[in-house]
Amino acid sequence: MAYYIRLAASRQGVDRRAAGDRGNMEVRRGESAAPDEDGHGGGAGASWGFRVTYGPGSRRGVVRTKPDQTVHFLDVCALDVTKRTDDHLKAHPDKEAMAACLRQLDLPTNRFSCLLALMEKTSDTTSRQSDDELRAQIVDDIEHMRRFFQNAADGEPNEYVEDYIRQLRRLPAELARPIYLSFLHTANEARFGLHQPIAKPKRPKIASILLELADSLGIRRQHPVVVVTLVCLYGNGAARDVLKFTPKSEAFPAENVLADLMAIGRFAIRKLELEQDYWLGLSYVRHAAYITRDKGLAEVMACFHAKGLTTRDADAHQELIIRLTVDFADLLTEISHEPGPLLDRSDPRSARLSEYDRVCALVFG
């Protein structure tokens, strides 16, 4: 999978509490936020008649007789919450808060999908479950999810889930998975010490080594796996929580870390596909959201925005090319964005590059 990411022009900090607004990638973080009144996130109390919109190249309006819908993709942990008893939830406040958020979203104009959780579980090469055991577990999870939601619809029928497991068990969702794992394992080596804060003078050299490693592996410098590793190096706490680097290599959960990072692209693909179908009049699903209990992942994912998706044939498979934008400044909030001292006091343009600009030059050229 190829990622094309451009640097966002703004260097202003963004209030991430507003990450669910239109125009941004919508990420649910477990807060209790009421859906708005025009259908986004539910549309409780909305008044609906006929709505006419125009798809690309269409001369006739697409007549919509139903309200717009939002699909909420649950990650593995959010899906797990839907099968827990009330006593279990009361004993775990974080899970109880997530359950409360999900119940608030239980509206007829919402749908819930376990597709991304299914992709993660099915492609896990470290799982010791047999195909039948995994199939039974996932079907059971889906049944619990359906019973949890009284008004919202579920996304995938059992037949689809069982067929997905049968055909794709232990196959990587991304063909470059071994390469990404190799990068993460190397980044976790003790010589870099990324499990702890890195002194500022050491950062540029480590950054250069990591970027050269990405180049040697054929990974774009703007790929989320590389970008999130770099912002971890430069002090981003959310990225450190996602990457889970450890001082001992055998304790590093590389597969789980990669699953979280790849959720950025997997969600982007689904979101763009749904939006395209909506504007072509093929679906009532206009919005997509990602629901996770992982605060670090939510904060990182909120800085990536899906902008375009194309496909092309490559040998025996189809390659998906995603165009993303990234709020790079919002991922590098722990370093200086101010220009350095002047080389010529009489010339304001002679200021040295800020630490932020030097990192940008490394990543984006």
C-alpha positions as CSV (number, residue, x, y, z in Angstrom):
1,M,0.0,0.0,0.0
2,A,1.4,3.4,-0.9
3,Y,0.8,6.6,1.1
4,Y,1.1,10.0,-0.3
5,I,1.1,12.7,2.4
6,R,1.7,16.4,2.1
7,L,2.6,18.8,4.8
8,A,-0.3,20.8,6.2
9,A,0.4,24.5,5.7
10,S,-0.8,25.6,9.1
11,R,1.5,25.6,12.1
12,Q,-1.1,26.7,14.5
13,G,-2.1,24.3,17.2
14,V,-5.4,22.6,16.7
15,D,-7.9,21.9,19.5
16,R,-8.1,18.1,19.1
17,R,-11.4,18.1,21.0
18,A,-12.9,19.3,17.7
19,A,-11.4,16.4,15.7
20,G,-14.9,15.1,14.9
21,D,-15.9,18.2,12.9
22,R,-16.6,18.0,9.2
23,G,-13.5,18.2,7.0
24,N,-11.4,16.3,9.5
25,M,-10.9,12.6,9.9
26,E,-13.6,11.7,12.5
27,V,-12.2,9.9,15.5
28,R,-14.3,9.0,18.5
29,R,-12.2,8.9,21.7
30,G,-14.8,7.7,24.2
31,E,-16.1,11.1,25.2
32,S,-19.8,11.6,25.6
33,A,-20.6,14.0,22.8
34,A,-24.1,14.4,21.6
35,P,-24.7,13.9,17.9
36,D,-25.6,17.0,16.0
37,E,-29.0,17.7,14.5
38,D,-28.4,17.3,10.8
39,G,-27.6,13.6,10.7
40,H,-23.9,13.6,11.5
41,G,-23.4,11.1,14.3
42,G,-27.0,10.3,14.5
43,G,-29.3,13.2,13.9
44,A,-31.7,12.7,16.8
45,G,-34.8,14.8,16.3
46,A,-34.0,15.7,12.7
47,S,-36.8,16.3,10.3
48,W,-36.4,14.5,7.0
49,G,-38.1,14.9,3.7
50,F,-36.6,14.3,0.2
51,R,-33.1,15.5,-0.3
52,V,-31.5,16.0,-3.7
53,T,-27.8,16.0,-4.2
54,Y,-25.7,15.8,-7.3
55,G,-22.9,13.2,-7.9
56,P,-19.8,13.9,-10.0
57,G,-20.8,14.1,-13.7
58,S,-24.5,13.6,-12.9
59,R,-27.1,15.7,-14.8
60,R,-29.9,14.4,-12.6
61,G,-30.2,14.8,-8.9
62,V,-29.9,11.8,-6.6
63,V,-33.1,11.6,-4.7
64,R,-32.6,10.6,-1.1
65,T,-35.7,9.4,0.8
66,K,-33.8,8.5,4.0
67,P,-31.6,10.5,6.4
68,D,-27.8,10.4,6.0
69,Q,-26.1,7.7,8.1
70,T,-22.8,7.4,9.9
71,V,-20.8,4.2,10.1
72,H,-18.8,3.8,13.3
73,F,-15.9,1.3,12.9
74,L,-15.1,-0.4,16.2
75,D,-11.6,-1.4,17.1
76,V,-10.9,-4.7,19.0
77,C,-11.1,-3.1,22.4
78,A,-14.3,-1.1,21.6
79,L,-15.9,-4.3,20.3
80,D,-14.9,-6.2,23.4
81,V,-16.9,-3.7,25.5
82,T,-20.2,-4.6,23.9
83,K,-20.0,-8.1,25.3
84,R,-19.2,-7.2,28.9
85,T,-21.7,-7.5,31.7
86,D,-22.9,-4.5,33.7
87,D,-20.9,-5.8,36.8
88,H,-17.7,-6.0,34.7
89,L,-18.2,-2.5,33.3
90,K,-18.8,-1.1,36.8
91,A,-15.5,-2.6,37.9
92,H,-13.6,-1.0,35.0
93,P,-14.5,2.8,34.7
94,D,-12.8,3.2,31.3
95,K,-14.8,0.4,29.8
96,E,-18.0,1.8,31.4
97,A,-17.3,5.2,29.9
98,M,-16.9,3.6,26.5
99,A,-20.1,1.7,26.9
100,A,-21.9,4.9,27.8
101,C,-20.5,6.6,24.7
102,L,-21.7,3.7,22.5
103,R,-25.2,3.7,24.0
104,Q,-25.4,7.4,23.2
105,L,-24.7,6.6,19.6
106,D,-27.3,3.9,19.5
107,L,-29.5,5.7,17.0
108,P,-31.4,4.6,13.8
109,T,-29.1,6.9,11.7
110,N,-26.0,5.1,12.9
111,R,-24.4,1.9,11.9
112,F,-21.7,-0.1,13.6
113,S,-19.0,-2.1,11.8
114,C,-16.5,-4.6,13.2
115,L,-14.7,-4.8,9.8
116,L,-11.4,-3.2,11.0
117,A,-11.4,-5.4,14.1
118,L,-12.0,-8.4,11.9
119,M,-9.1,-7.4,9.7
120,E,-6.8,-7.1,12.7
121,K,-7.8,-10.5,14.2
122,T,-7.8,-12.4,10.9
123,S,-4.3,-11.2,9.8
124,D,-2.7,-11.8,13.2
125,T,0.1,-14.3,12.5
126,T,0.9,-14.8,16.2
127,S,-2.6,-16.1,17.1
128,R,-2.7,-19.7,18.3
129,Q,-6.4,-20.2,17.6
130,S,-7.6,-22.5,14.9
131,D,-9.7,-21.2,12.0
132,D,-12.8,-22.7,13.6
133,E,-12.1,-21.2,17.0
134,L,-11.4,-17.8,15.6
135,R,-14.6,-17.9,13.5
136,A,-16.7,-18.9,16.5
137,Q,-15.2,-16.2,18.6
138,I,-15.7,-13.4,16.0
139,V,-19.3,-14.5,15.3
140,D,-20.0,-14.5,19.0
141,D,-18.5,-11.0,19.3
142,I,-20.8,-9.8,16.5
143,E,-23.9,-11.4,18.1
144,H,-23.1,-9.6,21.4
145,M,-22.6,-6.3,19.5
146,R,-26.0,-6.8,17.8
147,R,-27.7,-7.3,21.2
148,F,-25.9,-4.3,22.7
149,F,-27.3,-1.9,20.1
150,Q,-31.1,-1.7,20.1
151,N,-31.6,0.9,17.4
152,A,-28.5,1.2,15.2
153,A,-27.7,-1.3,12.5
154,D,-24.7,-3.6,12.2
155,G,-22.4,-3.5,9.3
156,E,-21.6,-7.0,8.1
157,P,-23.7,-10.2,7.9
158,N,-22.4,-13.5,9.4
159,E,-21.8,-14.9,5.9
160,Y,-19.5,-12.1,5.0
161,V,-17.5,-12.5,8.2
162,E,-17.1,-16.3,7.8
163,D,-16.1,-16.0,4.2
164,Y,-13.6,-13.3,5.1
165,I,-11.9,-15.5,7.7
166,R,-12.0,-18.5,5.4
167,Q,-10.2,-16.7,2.6
168,L,-7.8,-14.3,4.4
169,R,-6.8,-16.0,7.7
170,R,-3.2,-15.3,8.5
171,L,-2.7,-13.4,5.3
172,P,-1.3,-9.8,5.7
173,A,-3.8,-7.1,4.9
174,E,-0.9,-5.2,3.5
175,L,1.7,-7.0,1.4
176,A,4.5,-4.8,2.9
177,R,3.7,-6.0,6.4
178,P,7.1,-7.8,6.9
179,I,9.0,-4.6,5.9
180,Y,7.0,-2.5,8.3
181,L,7.7,-5.0,11.1
182,S,11.4,-5.0,10.2
183,F,11.5,-1.2,10.6
184,L,9.7,-1.2,13.9
185,H,11.9,-4.0,15.3
186,T,15.0,-2.0,14.3
187,A,13.6,1.2,15.8
188,N,13.1,-0.6,19.1
189,E,16.8,-1.6,19.4
190,A,18.5,-0.5,22.5
191,R,21.0,1.7,20.6
192,F,18.2,4.2,19.9
193,G,16.5,4.1,23.3
194,L,13.2,5.2,22.0
195,H,11.4,3.7,25.0
196,Q,12.4,6.8,26.9
197,P,12.8,10.5,26.2
198,I,15.8,11.3,23.9
199,A,18.1,14.2,24.6
200,K,17.7,17.0,22.0
201,P,21.4,16.9,20.7
202,K,20.9,13.2,19.9
203,R,17.7,13.5,18.0
204,P,18.9,14.7,14.5
205,K,21.4,11.8,14.2
206,I,18.9,9.2,15.2
207,A,16.3,10.7,12.9
208,S,18.7,10.5,10.0
209,I,19.5,6.8,10.7
210,L,15.8,5.9,10.9
211,L,15.0,7.7,7.7
212,E,17.9,6.0,5.9
213,L,16.6,2.7,7.2
214,A,13.2,3.5,5.8
215,D,14.8,4.3,2.4
216,S,16.7,1.1,2.4
217,L,13.5,-0.9,3.1
218,G,11.6,0.9,0.4
219,I,9.2,2.7,2.9
220,R,8.3,6.2,2.0
221,R,9.5,8.8,4.6
222,Q,6.0,10.1,4.8
223,H,4.4,6.7,5.7
224,P,2.6,6.7,9.0
225,V,4.9,4.0,10.3
226,V,7.9,6.3,9.8
227,V,6.2,9.6,10.7
228,V,4.8,8.3,14.0
229,T,8.2,6.9,14.9
230,L,9.9,10.2,14.2
231,V,7.4,12.3,16.3
232,C,7.9,9.8,19.1
233,L,11.7,10.5,18.9
234,Y,10.9,14.2,19.1
235,G,8.8,13.9,22.3
236,N,5.2,13.2,21.2
237,G,3.6,11.3,24.1
238,A,0.7,10.0,22.2
239,A,3.0,8.4,19.6
240,R,5.1,6.9,22.4
241,D,2.0,5.3,23.8
242,V,1.1,3.9,20.4
243,L,4.5,2.5,19.6
244,K,5.1,0.8,23.0
245,F,8.8,0.6,22.6
246,T,10.6,-1.5,25.2
247,P,14.1,-1.8,26.5
248,K,14.0,-5.6,25.9
249,S,13.4,-6.6,22.3
250,E,11.6,-9.8,23.2
251,A,8.9,-7.8,25.0
252,F,8.2,-5.5,22.1
253,P,4.6,-6.2,20.8
254,A,5.5,-5.3,17.2
255,E,2.4,-7.0,15.7
256,N,0.0,-5.1,17.9
257,V,1.8,-1.8,17.3
258,L,1.7,-2.3,13.5
259,A,-2.0,-3.1,13.7
260,D,-2.6,0.2,15.4
261,L,-0.6,2.1,12.9
262,M,-2.2,0.4,9.9
263,A,-5.6,1.3,11.3
264,I,-4.9,4.8,10.0
265,G,-4.8,3.7,6.4
266,R,-7.4,1.0,6.7
267,F,-9.9,3.5,8.1
268,A,-9.0,6.0,5.5
269,I,-9.8,3.5,2.7
270,R,-13.2,2.7,4.1
271,K,-14.0,6.3,4.7
272,L,-13.2,7.4,1.2
273,E,-15.0,4.4,-0.3
274,L,-18.2,5.2,1.7
275,E,-18.0,8.9,0.7
276,Q,-17.6,8.1,-2.9
277,D,-20.6,5.7,-2.9
278,Y,-22.7,8.4,-1.1
279,W,-22.0,11.1,-3.7
280,L,-22.8,8.6,-6.5
281,G,-26.1,7.9,-4.9
282,L,-25.3,4.3,-4.1
283,S,-25.5,4.6,-0.3
284,Y,-27.0,6.6,2.5
285,V,-23.8,6.4,4.5
286,R,-22.2,9.9,4.4
287,H,-19.9,9.8,7.3
288,A,-17.4,7.4,8.9
289,A,-15.9,7.4,12.4
290,Y,-13.4,5.3,14.2
291,I,-14.0,4.3,17.8
292,T,-11.2,3.2,20.1
293,R,-10.4,3.2,23.8
294,D,-6.7,3.9,22.9
295,K,-6.3,7.6,23.6
296,G,-2.8,7.8,22.1
297,L,-4.0,6.2,18.8
298,A,-7.0,8.5,18.7
299,E,-4.8,11.6,19.1
300,V,-2.3,10.5,16.4
301,M,-5.1,9.4,14.0
302,A,-6.8,12.7,14.3
303,C,-3.8,14.3,12.6
304,F,-4.2,12.3,9.4
305,H,-6.9,13.2,6.9
306,A,-8.0,11.1,4.0
307,K,-8.1,13.0,0.7
308,G,-8.1,10.6,-2.2
309,L,-8.0,7.0,-3.2
310,T,-7.0,5.4,-6.5
311,T,-6.5,1.8,-7.5
312,R,-4.1,0.1,-10.0
313,D,-3.4,-3.4,-11.0
314,A,0.0,-4.8,-9.9
315,D,0.8,-8.3,-11.0
316,A,-1.7,-10.7,-9.2
317,H,-3.1,-8.1,-6.8
318,Q,-4.7,-4.7,-6.8
319,E,-2.8,-1.8,-5.2
320,L,-4.6,0.9,-3.3
321,I,-3.0,4.3,-3.3
322,I,-4.2,6.6,-0.6
323,R,-3.6,10.4,-0.5
324,L,-3.4,11.7,3.0
325,T,-2.6,15.0,4.6
326,V,-1.0,15.2,8.0
327,D,-1.1,18.0,10.6
328,F,2.6,17.6,11.1
329,A,2.9,20.7,13.3
330,D,0.3,19.2,15.7
331,L,2.4,16.0,16.0
332,L,5.5,18.0,16.8
333,T,4.3,20.2,19.6
334,E,7.3,19.4,21.9
335,I,9.9,21.2,19.8
336,S,10.5,24.8,18.9
337,H,8.8,26.2,15.8
338,E,10.5,29.6,16.2
339,P,13.3,30.5,13.8
340,G,16.9,30.3,15.2
341,P,19.3,33.2,15.7
342,L,20.3,35.5,12.8
343,L,23.5,34.8,10.9
344,D,23.4,38.4,9.8
345,R,21.8,40.8,12.3
346,S,21.0,43.2,9.5
347,D,19.1,40.6,7.5
348,P,15.9,39.0,9.1
349,R,16.0,36.4,6.4
350,S,19.3,35.0,7.6
351,A,17.7,33.3,10.6
352,R,18.6,29.6,11.2
353,L,15.9,27.1,10.6
354,S,13.8,26.1,13.6
355,E,14.0,22.6,14.9
356,Y,10.6,22.0,13.4
357,D,11.7,23.2,9.9
358,R,14.8,20.9,10.1
359,V,12.6,17.9,10.8
360,C,10.3,18.9,7.9
361,A,13.3,19.1,5.6
362,L,14.3,15.6,6.6
363,V,10.9,14.1,6.0
364,F,9.5,16.1,3.1
365,G,12.6,17.2,1.4
